[in-house]
Amino acid sequence: MPTLAAIQATAEIPADQLLDVGVRLFNPGLAKEFEDHPELAAKKGISVDIRRAEARYLPSLLRSTLESTGDWGAVRVIPPAVLVMDVMVDGTIVRSSGYELALDISVTDSAGRRWFQKRYQQQADTASYRDGPGRSRDPYQNIYAQIANDMLAYREQLPKAELVSIARVTRLRFGIDLAPASFQGCLARDKPHAGNAEYRVVRLPAAGDPVIDRTDRIRERDAAMIDTVSEYYAAFAERMAEPYTGWRRSTYDEIDAEQAANGQAVAREVLGAAAVLGGVLAPATCGGSSNCESIEGAVRAGAVAGGVIAVVSGLEQGKEARVHADSLKEITGSFQAEAAPMVVDLEGRTLRLTGTAEAQYAEWRRLLHDLYGEETGIVTDPPSTADAKSAAGPPAATAVLPPAKDPT
């Protein structure tokens, strides 16, 4: 399979045009019935536990690819509670195994502009499963390289002024969420149109305003917390890599063998049934000769016997396919045990990265609001979980950023 490389930066990008990227944890793409009844998912060849682990692992692979290009500022894997960054990448796992990967990817910026929404899919590059120079490469690295190249292509078509504006909108939206009164009138929110920005800068806050300075300092602390959480995800991905790669390699072999076994089983059963039918229904041609009738009977019996053997062989192949399917379940179970959740300590708080990391960051956001209230005497409410998962932006922004008037 031809390998695709992510395009590397060839010149230094000015700091005010260098956009930070947040890759949200992926949606595992599990139907509610699979979430509630994992045994139903297992019948479809889907492990709920592994799919949830992949939702944390795959974003780290995309992050590494983007980071390696030098085309972007800070690139982080972020939990859903992070409301805004310069560029946000959302993904949903459509299909995932050692045989094939399909992802739905959506990329937007802080100004509310959708860059693109696209499905990426690829069969595994089997060189990654064999000993040799290609073994260290992820079997689906082409997907991550293509996403990175598509993002770069879109960014390069934006005017430099728009790149500067995106970073400013990020800062102002953070401030509006934390201290709406202090950032009143800095942004306008327009009705969104395809490919156009929703947020635009009206004015910048006054330099030296102590409230603005405090908000900027809190934003720096928030960025440091996001960096910490992102590194935890990276460490989780590093720990997960070896057993997950083994699982992928095994599932590829198992799926490949299962498909081959199923194909052979069908062929043998069809041919065997045809032989049995032919042996039973073969016309008599001897015309009464006893020797001929004896030979004809032996041939017919042989055809029936051979057909029965072929049918039995096909059924045995079917059993072998089911053994492969059972082996997949066993591999899935052992993998979940090997890719155990990571427990980390953050400033005296214990975080367990199987879902509680996201909750911990949501709690961190509440602490930021409390901290701002202690420093300024202005109490604000943090965004709700629903708002955190929404791409529409914080409700506080809606309250202070009325849609621009239609010039017509």
N, C-alpha and C positions, 0 to 999 in steps of 0.2 A: 504494500500500500504506500503511495507517495506521502511523504511527511510535509506538513505545513508548518511554517515558522511564524511566530508573531513578529510584526515589523518593529525594528528597534529605532529609537530616537537617534537622529544623526546630528542634532544641534541642541544646545542648551535652550530650554524654554523659559522665557521671562517669568519671574516669580508670580506676578499678578495674573498670568494666564495659565498657570499650572493648576489644574483642577484635581481636587481630592476625590477619591472614588470609594463608595461604600457598597460592598457586595452583601446583600442581606442573606441570612440563612434561607436556603431554598424551601419552597413548599414541597413536602414529600410526595404530593400527588396521590394520596390515599383516599379512596372513597370512604364515606362515613361508616358504611357497613363493614369495611375492612378494619377501620380503626376500632370499632366496637367488637368485631368478631374476627380476630387474626386468623382463625382456622379457615375462614372463607377466602382470605387473601392467599393462604398457603396452597389452597386448591388451584389457584391461578398462577402458582409459582412465584408469589410475592411474599417476602418476609417483611412484616411490619417493622420489626426491630431494626433490621438492616437498612430499610428505606429511611427510617428516622435518622440513623447514623449517617447515611449518605447526604441527608439534607444539611448536615454540618461539615461533612468532609469535602464534597464537590466544590462549594464556594471557596475553600482554601486553595484548591488547585487553580481555579480561575484567578484568585488573588495573586498567586505566585506568578502566573503568566503575565498579568497586567503589570505587576511590580517589576518584572525582569526587563520590560521594554524601555523603561526610562521616560515614557511618554506622559506619565501622570505624577501627581503629587503623592500624598499618603494614600495607600490602598489598604483598606481594612475589611475584614469580615465582621459584620455588625448584626446585632439582634434586632428584632422588629421594632423595639421601642425607640430606636434612633430615628428621629423624625425627618431630619434633613441633612444632606451633605451635597457637595457640588454636583456629583453624579451618583445616581443610585441604580444598582443592578438588582433586579428581582428575577428569580427563576423558579420554575416548577418542573419536577422530575416526572416525565411522561412514561418512559420505560427505562429500566436499568438492570443490567445483568452483565455477566462476563462476556456476553455475545453481542449486545447492542446497547447503546445509550441514546436517549432522546430527551432534550430539554427545551422547554419554552422559556425564552429570555425576553425581558422587557427592560429598556434602559431609558431613564428620564433624568432631567437635571433639576436643580433647586428652583429654577424659574418656572417650573411646571411644564417644560417642553418635553414631549416624548421624542426620543431619538429614533428608536425603532422597536418593533416587537416581532420576534422571529422564532421559528422552531429550528433547532440544530439537532441532527441525528447522524449516527455513524455506526457501522459495524466495527468490532474491535480490531485493532491492528495486532495481529497474532505475533508479530516480532517481539512484542512486549512480554509474551508468555514463554518465549524460548530463550535459552542461554545464548548470549551474544551481545553485540554493541547496542541493540535496540531495547534490551530488557529493562533499562532504567527509565525508559520513556513511558508515560501513562498510555494505556491502549486507546484512550480517547483524547489525547492531547490536541489533535487537529481541531476538535470542537472549541477548546479554550483559545487556541490561536486564532480561529476564525472570529470568535466573539471579540477578542482584543482588536483584530484588524478592522472589524465593522465599526467598533467604537471610535477608533482612531480616524477612520474615513469620515465619520459624521462630524467629529470635533474639528477636523481640518477644513470643513466647509463653513464653519461658523466664523463670522468676522471677529477680529481680535477684541473689539469693543464688547461683543457679546460674552466672550470668555471672561473678561474683567467683570462684567455685570453679574455673571453667574456667581462668582465668588462673593460679591457684595450682597447679593440676594441671600445667600447662605447665612452670612453674618447677621443680616437684618431679621431674617425669619427666626433665627435662634433668639435674638433679643426680644422680638415681639412675643414669642412664646413665654419668655421669662419675665419680661417687664413691658407689657403692652403700652402702658401710658408713656413711658420714656421714649418709645420708638414710634409714637403716633405720627402718621403722615409721611413716614419714610418710604413706604411702599404703596403702590396701587395694584389692585388685583383686577385683571381684565377677564372677560369671558374667554375661555380657552378656545382656540382654533387649531386645526391640525397643523403641527409643525411650528406653531407660534408659542411664544412665552406667555405664561399666565400672570406672573409677577414681574413688575418693572420698578426700578428705583426712581423715586420722585426726588428725594433729597437724602443726604448723609447726615448722621447725628452730629451735633456740635462737638468739636474737638475739646477735650478737657472736662467734659461733663462727668462728674464723679460717678453717677449712676451708670453711665455708658462704660466707664472704665471698669467698674465692678463687674458688669455683665461680660465684658471681654475677658476679664480674668477668670470668671466662672466658665466661660466657653473653653478657655485653655485647659482648665481642670477636667472639663467634660471630655475634651479630645484625648487627654491622657488616660482617662478611664476607658474610653473606647479602644485606645491602643492596647491597654492591658487585657481587655476582654478579647480583642482580636488575636492577641498573642496566645491566649488560652486556647482559642479555637485552633490556631496553628499547631500548638503542642498536641492537642487532641488528634489532629489530622496526622501528625508525625507518628504518634503512637499507633494510630489505626492503620497506617499505610501497609505494614507488612502482612498482618492477617487479612486485610481487605484485598490486597493484591493476590494472596493465595486463594481466597474465596473466589475472586473473579476468574483466576486461571482454572480452578476446579470446575466452576459453573460453566465456563466455556467448554471444557472437555466433556462435562456431563451432558450439556445441551446438544453438543455436536454428536456425541455418541447416541443420545436418546433419539435425535432426529434420524440418524443413520439406522438405528435399530428399528424404529417405527417404519421406515421406508422398506427395509428388508422384510419385516414382518408382513406388511401388506402385500409385497410382491410374492412372497412365498405362499401366503394364504390364498391369493388369487390364482397363482399357477397350480398350487396343490388342488384347489377346488376344481379347477378346469380339468386336471388330470383325472380326478375321481369321476367327474361327470362324463368325461370322454371314455373312460374305461367302462362305466356302467351302460352308456348309451351307444357304444361302438356297434355298428351294424354287423350281422353275421354274413360271411362271404364264402364259407367253405362248401356250401351246396351239399351237405350230407356226409362228406368224407370224415371218418372217425379220427384219422391222424390230424387232419386240418383243424377239426373242432377242438382237439386236445391242445394244439398249439395256440389256437385263437383264445381258448379259455385261460391258458397260462399268461398270454400277453395282456388280456383284459384284467386278470387278477393282479399282474405286476403293475399295471397302470394304476389300479385302484390303491394298491399297497403303497406305491411310490407317491401317489397323491396324498394319502393319509399321512405319510411321513413328512411330506412338505408342509401340510397344514399344522401338524404337531410342532414342526420346527418353527413355523411362523408364530405359533402361540408361545413357544419358548422365547423367541425373540421379543415378543410383547412383554413377557415376564421380565426379561432383561431390561427393557425400557423402564418398567415400573421400578426395578431395582435402582436404576440411575436416578429416577425421580426421588426415591426415598433417600438416596445418598445426598441429593441436593438439600433435603430437609436437615439431614444430619450435619452437613457442612455449615448450613445457616445457623443451627443451634450452637455449634462449637465456636463459630465466628463471634456470635453475640457474647459468649463468655470471654473470648479473648479481647474484644474491643470494649472492655468495661468502661463505664463512665470515669472521667477524670475529676478528682476532687482537688481543689486549689484553695489557697488562703489569700484573702485580700483585705489588708488592714484590719486583721482580727476577725473577719467574717469568712465563713467557710462557704465556698461556691461549688456546686456539683453540676458539671457541664452536660446535663442531659435534659435541660429544660429550665433548671433553676438559674442558669447564667442569664437567660433572657429576663427572668423575673428579677434577678439581682440588679440588672441594669435599669429596669423600670423603677426599682426602689431607689437606685442612685439618682434618677431623674427627680424623684420626689424629694430626695435630700437636697438637690440643687435648689429646688424651689424654696425649701425650708431655709437653706443657707442664705438665699437672696433676701428672704423675708427678715431674717435676723439682722442682716447688714443694713437693710434699707427701711425696715418697718413696713414694707409693702408686701402683702400676702397674696400669692397667686396659686392657682391650682394646676398641678401637672396634667398633661393630656391623659385621656383614658386609654385603656388597652385597645379599644376599637379605633381610636384616633391614631394610635401608634402604628396600627397595621394598615391604615388608610394612606393612599398616595396623595390625597387631596390637601394635606397640610393641616396644621394645628387649628382648632376651632378659635383660639384667641386671634389668629390672623384674620379669620373671617369677620370677627367683630370689629376690627379696627381698619380693615382693608376693604371698603365697599367696592363693588365692580365699577370700573370706569364707565362714564356715560357714553352712550352710543353717539358718535358725532353726527349721525344722520337724524 
